[in-house]
Amino acid sequence: MYTFKPATDRILKMREAIRDRVLRHESERARIMTEASKKYENVTPIIRRPLMHYELCKHMTLYIGDDERIVGGKGPHMFSCPSFIEQFPPIGEYHFMYQGIKSGEWKIGDDGLYHN
């Protein structure tokens, strides 16, 4: 039977970061896309969308962790949850958050954030 090697210090630190994570809902992407939408509102839609994404790539903050080999993420913080306004998600898509809070599974901590 195969025996796994012990985890490296880098992997153990990343595991702890994942276990102790704080999810953050970020509005940076929504702000940049809204500003770009206003900037290019008189441009043809087939050209407007790539211009909006160019503005996003130009202005979005990248997260680069200390122990990461592949960098980049969804937002400026570890475990960011961005608002994708260009996809226009229905409000009911985020119902899992409200269910966890109502059921008591997610409790508010000393830092004012919900933890599960």
MIMITI-869062 format. One line per 10 residues: number of its first residue (from 1); their letters; for each residue y, z, x of N, C-alpha, C. Coordinates in nm, 2 decimals, decimal comma. Layout:
N
NUM) a) Y Z X Y Z X Y Z X  ...
//
This chain:
116
1) mytfkpatdr) -0,12 0,00 0,08 0,00 0,00 0,00 0,12 0,00 0,09  0,23 -0,07 0,04 0,35 -0,08 0,12 0,43 0,04 0,11  0,48 0,09 0,23 0,57 0,21 0,23 0,71 0,16 0,26  0,80 0,20 0,18 0,94 0,16 0,20 1,01 0,25 0,31  1,10 0,18 0,38 1,17 0,25 0,49 1,28 0,34 0,42  1,32 0,45 0,49 1,42 0,53 0,43 1,55 0,45 0,42  1,63 0,48 0,32 1,76 0,42 0,29 1,86 0,45 0,41  1,94 0,35 0,44 2,04 0,37 0,54 2,16 0,45 0,49  2,24 0,50 0,58 2,36 0,57 0,54 2,45 0,49 0,45  2,47 0,36 0,48 2,55 0,28 0,40 2,50 0,27 0,26
11) ilkmreaird) 2,37 0,25 0,24 2,31 0,24 0,11 2,32 0,37 0,04  2,30 0,48 0,10 2,32 0,61 0,04 2,46 0,64 -0,01  2,56 0,60 0,08 2,70 0,61 0,03 2,73 0,53 -0,09  2,68 0,40 -0,09 2,70 0,32 -0,20 2,63 0,37 -0,33  2,52 0,43 -0,31 2,44 0,49 -0,43 2,52 0,60 -0,49  2,58 0,69 -0,40 2,66 0,80 -0,45 2,79 0,75 -0,52  2,85 0,64 -0,47 2,96 0,58 -0,53 2,93 0,53 -0,67  2,82 0,47 -0,68 2,77 0,42 -0,81 2,74 0,53 -0,91  2,68 0,64 -0,86 2,64 0,75 -0,95 2,77 0,83 -0,99  2,87 0,84 -0,91 2,99 0,91 -0,94 3,10 0,83 -0,98
21) rvlrhesera) 3,08 0,71 -1,03 3,18 0,61 -1,06 3,27 0,65 -1,18  3,39 0,60 -1,18 3,48 0,61 -1,29 3,51 0,47 -1,33  3,48 0,43 -1,46 3,51 0,30 -1,50 3,66 0,29 -1,54  3,73 0,19 -1,50 3,87 0,17 -1,54 3,89 0,04 -1,61  3,95 0,05 -1,72 3,99 -0,07 -1,80 4,12 -0,12 -1,74  4,12 -0,23 -1,68 4,24 -0,29 -1,61 4,31 -0,39 -1,70  4,45 -0,39 -1,69 4,52 -0,49 -1,76 4,59 -0,59 -1,67  4,56 -0,58 -1,54 4,63 -0,67 -1,44 4,60 -0,82 -1,48  4,48 -0,85 -1,50 4,44 -0,99 -1,53 4,51 -1,03 -1,66  4,52 -0,95 -1,76 4,58 -0,99 -1,88 4,73 -1,01 -1,86
31) rimteaskky) 4,79 -0,92 -1,78 4,94 -0,94 -1,75 4,97 -1,07 -1,68  4,89 -1,10 -1,58 4,91 -1,22 -1,50 4,89 -1,35 -1,59  4,78 -1,35 -1,67 4,75 -1,46 -1,76 4,86 -1,48 -1,86  4,91 -1,37 -1,91 5,02 -1,37 -2,01 5,15 -1,43 -1,95  5,18 -1,38 -1,83 5,30 -1,44 -1,77 5,29 -1,59 -1,74  5,16 -1,63 -1,69 5,14 -1,77 -1,66 5,14 -1,85 -1,79  5,09 -1,79 -1,89 5,09 -1,87 -2,02 5,24 -1,89 -2,07  5,32 -1,79 -2,05 5,47 -1,81 -2,08 5,53 -1,91 -1,99  5,50 -1,91 -1,86 5,56 -2,00 -1,76 5,52 -2,14 -1,79  5,39 -2,17 -1,83 5,35 -2,30 -1,85 5,33 -2,34 -2,00
41) envtpiirrp) 5,40 -2,28 -2,09 5,38 -2,30 -2,23 5,41 -2,44 -2,28  5,49 -2,51 -2,21 5,53 -2,65 -2,25 5,44 -2,76 -2,18  5,34 -2,71 -2,10 5,26 -2,81 -2,03 5,14 -2,84 -2,12  5,08 -2,96 -2,10 4,96 -3,00 -2,18 4,85 -2,90 -2,15  4,78 -2,87 -2,26 4,67 -2,77 -2,25 4,57 -2,80 -2,14  4,53 -2,92 -2,12 4,43 -2,95 -2,02 4,48 -2,93 -1,88  4,61 -2,92 -1,86 4,66 -2,89 -1,73 4,71 -2,75 -1,72  4,75 -2,69 -1,84 4,79 -2,55 -1,84 4,69 -2,45 -1,79  4,57 -2,47 -1,84 4,46 -2,37 -1,81 4,43 -2,37 -1,66  4,42 -2,48 -1,59 4,40 -2,47 -1,44 4,52 -2,40 -1,37
51) lmhyelckhm) 4,64 -2,43 -1,42 4,76 -2,37 -1,36 4,76 -2,22 -1,38  4,72 -2,18 -1,50 4,71 -2,03 -1,53 4,61 -1,97 -1,44  4,50 -2,03 -1,42 4,39 -1,97 -1,33 4,44 -1,97 -1,18  4,52 -2,07 -1,14 4,58 -2,08 -1,01 4,67 -1,95 -0,99  4,76 -1,93 -1,09 4,84 -1,81 -1,09 4,76 -1,68 -1,08  4,65 -1,68 -1,15 4,56 -1,56 -1,14 4,51 -1,54 -1,00  4,46 -1,65 -0,94 4,41 -1,64 -0,80 4,51 -1,60 -0,70  4,63 -1,65 -0,73 4,74 -1,62 -0,63 4,79 -1,48 -0,64  4,79 -1,41 -0,76 4,85 -1,28 -0,78 4,75 -1,17 -0,80  4,63 -1,19 -0,82 4,53 -1,08 -0,85 4,50 -1,00 -0,73
61) tlyigdderi) 4,49 -0,87 -0,74 4,46 -0,78 -0,63 4,31 -0,78 -0,61  4,27 -0,79 -0,49 4,12 -0,79 -0,46 4,08 -0,66 -0,41  3,96 -0,61 -0,46 3,91 -0,49 -0,41 3,81 -0,52 -0,30  3,83 -0,45 -0,19 3,74 -0,46 -0,07 3,69 -0,32 -0,03  3,57 -0,30 -0,06 3,51 -0,16 -0,03 3,49 -0,15 0,12  3,48 -0,02 0,16 3,45 0,01 0,30 3,32 -0,04 0,35  3,21 -0,03 0,28 3,08 -0,06 0,32 3,02 -0,19 0,26  3,11 -0,27 0,21 3,06 -0,39 0,14 3,04 -0,51 0,24  2,94 -0,59 0,22 2,92 -0,71 0,30 2,97 -0,83 0,22  2,97 -0,83 0,09 3,02 -0,93 0,01 3,14 -0,87 -0,06
71) vggkgphmfs) 3,26 -0,92 -0,05 3,38 -0,86 -0,10 3,43 -0,93 -0,23  3,52 -0,86 -0,30 3,57 -0,91 -0,42 3,51 -0,84 -0,54  3,58 -0,85 -0,65 3,53 -0,78 -0,77 3,61 -0,83 -0,89  3,60 -0,76 -1,00 3,67 -0,79 -1,12 3,81 -0,74 -1,13  3,84 -0,65 -1,05 3,98 -0,59 -1,05 4,01 -0,52 -0,92  4,13 -0,45 -0,93 4,18 -0,39 -0,81 4,11 -0,26 -0,77  4,02 -0,21 -0,85 3,95 -0,08 -0,82 3,80 -0,10 -0,82  3,73 -0,01 -0,77 3,58 -0,01 -0,77 3,54 0,01 -0,92  3,46 -0,08 -0,97 3,41 -0,07 -1,11 3,52 -0,09 -1,21  3,61 -0,19 -1,19 3,71 -0,22 -1,28 3,65 -0,30 -1,40
81) cpsfieqfpp) 3,71 -0,29 -1,51 3,67 -0,36 -1,63 3,80 -0,44 -1,68  3,81 -0,56 -1,65 3,93 -0,63 -1,68 3,94 -0,68 -1,82  4,05 -0,72 -1,87 4,07 -0,78 -2,00 4,08 -0,93 -1,98  3,98 -1,00 -2,04 3,98 -1,14 -2,03 4,05 -1,20 -2,15  4,18 -1,21 -2,15 4,25 -1,26 -2,26 4,23 -1,41 -2,28  4,20 -1,48 -2,18 4,18 -1,63 -2,19 4,05 -1,66 -2,27  3,97 -1,56 -2,29 3,85 -1,58 -2,37 3,86 -1,53 -2,51  3,97 -1,46 -2,54 4,00 -1,40 -2,67 3,88 -1,33 -2,73  3,83 -1,22 -2,67 3,72 -1,15 -2,72 3,75 -1,08 -2,85  3,66 -1,07 -2,95 3,69 -1,00 -3,07 3,69 -0,85 -3,04
91) igeyhfmyqg) 3,77 -0,78 -3,12 3,79 -0,64 -3,10 3,66 -0,56 -3,11  3,57 -0,61 -3,19 3,44 -0,54 -3,21 3,35 -0,54 -3,09  3,39 -0,62 -2,99 3,30 -0,64 -2,87 3,30 -0,51 -2,79  3,40 -0,42 -2,80 3,41 -0,30 -2,73 3,36 -0,18 -2,81  3,28 -0,20 -2,92 3,24 -0,09 -3,00 3,15 0,01 -2,93  3,08 -0,03 -2,83 3,00 0,07 -2,76 3,08 0,18 -2,70  3,20 0,16 -2,66 3,28 0,27 -2,61 3,31 0,37 -2,72  3,35 0,33 -2,83 3,39 0,42 -2,94 3,26 0,49 -3,00  3,15 0,43 -3,00 3,03 0,49 -3,05 2,99 0,61 -2,95  3,00 0,59 -2,82 2,97 0,70 -2,73 3,07 0,81 -2,74
101) iksgewkigd) 3,19 0,79 -2,77 3,29 0,90 -2,78 3,26 0,97 -2,91  3,24 0,90 -3,02 3,22 0,96 -3,15 3,09 1,05 -3,15  2,99 1,00 -3,09 2,86 1,07 -3,09 2,86 1,19 -2,99  2,96 1,20 -2,91 2,96 1,31 -2,81 2,89 1,28 -2,68  2,84 1,16 -2,67 2,77 1,13 -2,54 2,87 1,12 -2,43  2,99 1,07 -2,45 3,09 1,06 -2,35 3,19 1,18 -2,38  3,21 1,26 -2,28 3,29 1,38 -2,29 3,41 1,36 -2,20  3,53 1,42 -2,24 3,65 1,41 -2,16 3,64 1,51 -2,05  3,67 1,47 -1,93 3,66 1,56 -1,81 3,80 1,63 -1,78  3,80 1,70 -1,67 3,92 1,77 -1,63 4,03 1,67 -1,59
111) dglyhn) 3,99 1,55 -1,55 4,08 1,45 -1,50 4,14 1,37 -1,62  4,10 1,40 -1,74 4,15 1,33 -1,86 4,08 1,20 -1,89  3,97 1,17 -1,82 3,90 1,05 -1,84 3,76 1,08 -1,91  3,71 0,99 -1,98 3,58 1,01 -2,04 3,47 0,98 -1,94  3,36 1,07 -1,94 3,25 1,06 -1,85 3,12 1,06 -1,94  3,02 0,99 -1,90 2,89 1,00 -1,97 2,79 1,06 -1,88
//
